Amino acid sequence: MTALAVAIAIALPALGAALAQGQIVSATIDAAWRQPEALGDARGVMILGLAFTEALAIYGLLIAFLLYGKV
């Protein structure tokens, strides 16, 4: 039962982070396409958003490690 919880704790945040990162990059490319002179600002916001999104995936990995330690 714990193995299933660990698998879910890793899989769901990874899936969510992947989808969110795809949306972030897509929106940034769209913004750069519409207004190329604002690319520098959009790039900074994109990197910040990607970092926060990746942090959520790392929290899922941390929870999986904590669950696995209770076996």
Order of alpha helices (4+ residues) and beta strands (2+ residues): alpha-alpha
